[in-house]
Amino acid sequence: MAKKSKIARNEQRKLVVERYAEKRLALKKALVDPNSTDDQREAARLGLQKLPKNASPVRLRNRDAIDGRSRGVLAKFGVSRIRFRDMAHRGELPGITKSS
């Protein structure tokens, strides 16, 4: 079980990423647009720098939806490898069977 503070921090980061997603996308688009002038690129770069660090999606961490484990998380199911195995053995995941 992960610390509650780690789980809460990641949830807070999700909200910040969601809040700034459109603005961040517009600034990134201005940076790579071949038609934008140097001044526009400079303004976009400064705008990106002024955004909070936690507005970057890179700072998010995939965590187990049940206990918050950060490593070995299967993104397709949203649970860790350990939790996935237990749930599969109990038949809680439809369509998942052992290979042998």
C-alpha positions in Angstrom: 0.0 0.0 0.0 1.4 3.4 -1.0 1.5 6.3 1.3 -1.8 8.3 1.2 0.2 11.4 0.6 1.8 10.0 -2.6 -1.6 8.9 -3.9 -3.1 12.4 -3.0 -0.2 14.2 -4.7 -0.6 12.2 -7.9 -4.4 12.9 -7.9 -3.7 16.6 -7.4 -1.2 16.5 -10.4 -3.9 14.9 -12.5 -6.2 17.9 -11.8 -3.4 20.4 -12.6 -2.6 18.6 -15.9 -6.2 18.6 -16.9 -6.6 22.3 -16.0 -3.7 23.4 -18.1 -4.0 20.9 -21.0 -5.5 23.2 -23.6 -3.3 26.1 -22.8 -0.2 23.9 -22.9 -1.2 22.3 -26.2 -1.7 25.8 -27.8 1.7 27.0 -26.6 3.4 23.8 -27.9 1.6 24.1 -31.2 2.9 27.7 -31.5 6.5 26.5 -30.9 6.5 24.0 -33.7 4.4 26.0 -36.2 6.6 26.8 -39.2 4.6 30.0 -39.9 5.1 31.6 -36.5 7.6 34.3 -36.1 10.6 34.3 -33.7 8.7 36.7 -31.4 5.7 34.4 -31.3 8.0 31.4 -30.5 9.7 33.3 -27.8 6.4 34.3 -26.3 5.2 30.7 -26.4 8.4 29.5 -24.8 8.1 32.0 -22.0 4.4 31.1 -21.6 5.3 27.4 -21.2 8.0 28.3 -18.6 5.4 30.2 -16.6 3.1 27.2 -16.3 3.3 25.1 -13.1 5.7 22.2 -13.2 2.9 19.9 -12.4 1.0 20.9 -15.5 3.3 18.6 -17.5 1.8 15.2 -18.1 5.2 13.7 -17.7 5.1 14.2 -14.0 2.1 11.9 -13.6 2.6 8.4 -12.4 0.4 5.4 -13.2 -0.7 3.9 -9.9 -2.8 0.9 -9.0 -6.4 2.0 -8.7 -6.9 -0.1 -5.5 -3.9 0.3 -3.3 -1.8 2.9 -5.1 1.2 0.8 -5.9 3.4 2.7 -8.4 5.5 -0.1 -10.0 4.3 -3.0 -12.1 1.0 -1.4 -13.1 -0.8 -2.8 -16.1 -2.2 0.3 -17.8 -4.9 -1.6 -19.6 -6.4 -2.8 -16.4 -5.3 -0.1 -14.0 -4.0 -2.5 -11.4 -0.6 -3.8 -10.4 0.7 -7.1 -11.6 0.2 -8.6 -8.2 -3.4 -7.4 -7.9 -4.1 -8.5 -11.5 -2.9 -12.0 -10.7 -5.1 -12.3 -7.6 -8.1 -10.9 -9.4 -7.6 -13.3 -12.4 -7.3 -16.3 -10.1 -10.6 -15.3 -8.4 -12.3 -14.9 -11.7 -13.0 -11.1 -11.2 -11.6 -10.2 -14.7 -13.9 -11.4 -17.5 -12.1 -13.1 -20.4 -8.9 -13.6 -18.5 -7.7 -17.2 -18.2 -4.5 -19.0 -17.4 -2.5 -20.1 -20.4 -1.9 -23.6 -19.0 
